[in-house]
Amino acid sequence: MTDYKAIHGKNILHVASDLDNAEGEGQIWFNTTSGDYKTIVKPAGAWATGNDLNTAIDSGGHLGTQTAAMSFGGRSPSDAEGVDTAETYDGTSWSETNDLVSTDRYRNAGLGTTTAGMSVGGVDPSGNLDESETWDGTNWTEGNNLNTARRDMDGVGITTAGLIVGGYSTAVVAICEAYNGTSWSETDDLNTARMANACVGTSTATLTQGGHPPSDGLAITETFDGSSWTEVGDTNTIHIRHAGSGTTSAATMFGGAVPPGEAKSAQNESWDGTAWTEAADLSVARDNVKGGQAGTLSAGLCFGGLGPPGARAANTEEWNFSSTLTAGAWASGGALNTGRSGLAGAGTQTAALAFGGTPPVTGVTEEYDGSSWTESGDLTTARTHPGGAGTQTAAIAFGGGPPETDVTETYNGSTWTEVDDLNTARRNHSGLGTQTAALSVGGTPPVVGIVESWNGTSWTEIADLNTARRSMAGVGISTASLVFGGTPPVSAANESWNGSSWTEIGDLNTARDSLSGVGIQTLALAFGGYTATANTGITEDFDGVSWTEVADKSNALYYMGEAGTAALALSAGGTPPATQDVAEEWALPQNVKVITD
C-alpha cells in the first residue's frame, strides 16, 4: 500500500500556545488561538569591516578578543619564510609593537591576552620549532620549550594555564601539551590526529575543529574537559587553516580552505554546544586566517590570511551576533510556602529546589514545578546562607550558619544525607557546579578568598580568588566558572576560573553584594543585591566579555535563592522583608515568526 505520509507529508502540530525556542527550532506549527502558522527564526549575525593590519600577514600566531587582539610572526608579502613582527588591535586600529626575540617564524600558535601572551612553536628555514616566547604587554622573552617541536597547531588559554593542540612534527600528531606558567607537559591526545585545525575556549574547556589529513580534510569536532577529548558534532563543511572564537558551548568558525581543491573560503558556521549551523559569510574569502580565539560567539574577530589569487591579506573583519529576540523580562512565579531569605537554590526554572534560610534558621526544602512549591525532606542541619549546586533531584548543600558550619549534605530528590565536610567552615559563600563536581568560593568569617573543589567524595582546597570577599554570586561548572559582586567593600569585580587559576575580567556595571546569578561562564545573568545604600532589582547579562543592563526585577531584593539559566531564570525569597515568599521568573521571549506565505 502506498505510504500516506509520502504523498501528503507529515501532520503539522496544532497547539493553543506557541512552542518555546528549544521545542520550536526547525518546526512549523499552527497556533489555534491566533489562527497562524508559525516557526522559530534563528538569531542572525553579520561581519563588519575593521581597519587593516599595518602589514599583510598569513599563517601567524594570534590571540585575544574582538577588542584586544594580537598578531605575531607569519609570512608577509616581502618574506615568505617568516617574520618576527607583532601588532596589537584595540578594537579600532592595529599598532606595531616590539618584535619576537628568538627567530623569524610562521605557522606558530598563540594564547593569552594582549598584556600576558605567548607565541609557541612554528617553523623557520631550519625546520619545526619547539620554542616559546612570553609577552608582558611591552616585550617578548624566551620561555620554556615544548616537548615536541611542531607547526600548524592552535592554542588556547592563558600564560599560566595554556594548551597547544595537534600540529605537524615529523608527521601529523594528536599530541596536546599543557603549560602551567613554568613548563610544558603532555596531556591526553586527540582522538584524531590533525594539523591546521582551529581551537577556542580555555585549557580545561577546549573545542578544536577541522584540519587535515586526510587530503580531503576533517569535519570532526572534539571537546576537552581538562582530562580527555570527546568527539562531538561535525561541521557542515570541511575547513582547514581556518580560525574561530567562542567556547565549547557557543562558538563560531570561519574562513580557511575547503578540500580537496582547497578553494579559499568565506564560510562561517556557529556552534550551540550540540550542532553546527551555517551563518553569514566573511566579506573576503581567505585561508591561513587568524582570529581572537578568546572572543565569543557574539563578538569574533578575523584578520590576515591568504586570499585569492594567493595574495597575503591585511583585512580585518569583526563578527557581531545580533539576536532577533526582543529583551527579556521578569514575571511573577508561585510563592514559596515558607517565606525566607539567605536560602540556596538549585535546578531549573521549571524544576527547582530551595533549601535553608532564615528567620528562623531553617532546613526547610521546597521543590518547584514551574507554577507551585511543594515541601520535601528538610536538611539534616538547619542553616542560612549555605552554598548550593546541582539539580532538583541531585543537589548539594554545604556550609552556612550560624554558627559557621562545614557540614555538607546531598539530596536525592526526597531526602538529604550528610557526606564529607568542607575543610573550612563558612557561610555567605558562593556555590556552583553539580552534585559530583562543585565549588565553594569565598565566604566569611573572616572574609576569605578560599576556594574548595568537591569531587563527589571529598573537598580539596584549590587556588584562591584574587579578591577575598563574601556574599557574591557564582555560575558555571567546576572547571569553567564566574564569580561576581560581593563585599567588603561592595564590589563589581568579576573573576573567571579555568580549572587552575582565577582571572579578573569585565566588571559588573553596578557594584553590589548579596546578589544572585545563574548561567555559564560565557552566558550569565546577575540580578538583585545590595549596593551599600539600597537593595536593588538591577539585572545584567554577560556574553563572555562584558555585562549589559537589561530589565529590572519587579521586587528589589537581596539574599535570594536562584535556579535556571541566563535565558530562563528563577528568583525565590529574599529580603526585605526577611520572610519574603515572592518568586519571579526571567525569560527571553520566543523568537517566533508568523508564516505569511
Beta strands, then each sheet from edge to edge (+ up, - down):
strand 1: 13-15
strand 2: 28-31
strand 3: 36-40
strand 4: 44-50
strand 5: 61-64
strand 6: 69-72
strand 7: 86-89
strand 8: 94-96
strand 9: 109-112
strand 10: 117-120
strand 11: 123-124
strand 12: 127-128
strand 13: 132-135
strand 14: 140-142
strand 15: 154-158
strand 16: 161-165
strand 17: 176-179
strand 18: 184-186
strand 19: 198-202
strand 20: 205-209
strand 21: 221-224
strand 22: 229-232
strand 23: 243-246
strand 24: 251-254
strand 25: 257-258
strand 26: 263-264
strand 27: 268-271
strand 28: 276-279
strand 29: 290-291
strand 30: 299-303
strand 31: 306-307
strand 32: 311-312
strand 33: 316-322
strand 34: 329-332
strand 35: 344-347
strand 36: 352-355
strand 37: 365-368
strand 38: 373-376
strand 39: 387-390
strand 40: 395-398
strand 41: 408-411
strand 42: 416-419
strand 43: 430-433
strand 44: 438-443
strand 45: 448-454
strand 46: 459-462
strand 47: 473-477
strand 48: 480-484
strand 49: 494-497
strand 50: 502-505
strand 51: 516-520
strand 52: 523-527
strand 53: 539-542
strand 54: 547-550
strand 55: 561-564
strand 56: 568-572
strand 57: 583-587
strand 58: 592-594
sheet 1: 1+ 2+ 3- 58+
sheet 2: 4+ 33- 30+ 29-
sheet 3: 5+ 6- 7+ 8-
sheet 4: 9+ 10- 13+ 14-
sheet 5: 11+ 12-
sheet 6: 15+ 16- 17+ 18-
sheet 7: 19+ 20- 21+ 22-
sheet 8: 23+ 24- 27+ 28-
sheet 9: 25+ 26-
sheet 10: 31+ 32-
sheet 11: 34+ 57- 56+ 55-
sheet 12: 35+ 36- 37+ 38-
sheet 13: 39+ 40- 41+ 42-
sheet 14: 43+ 44- 45+ 46-
sheet 15: 47+ 48- 49+ 50-
sheet 16: 51+ 52- 53+ 54-
end
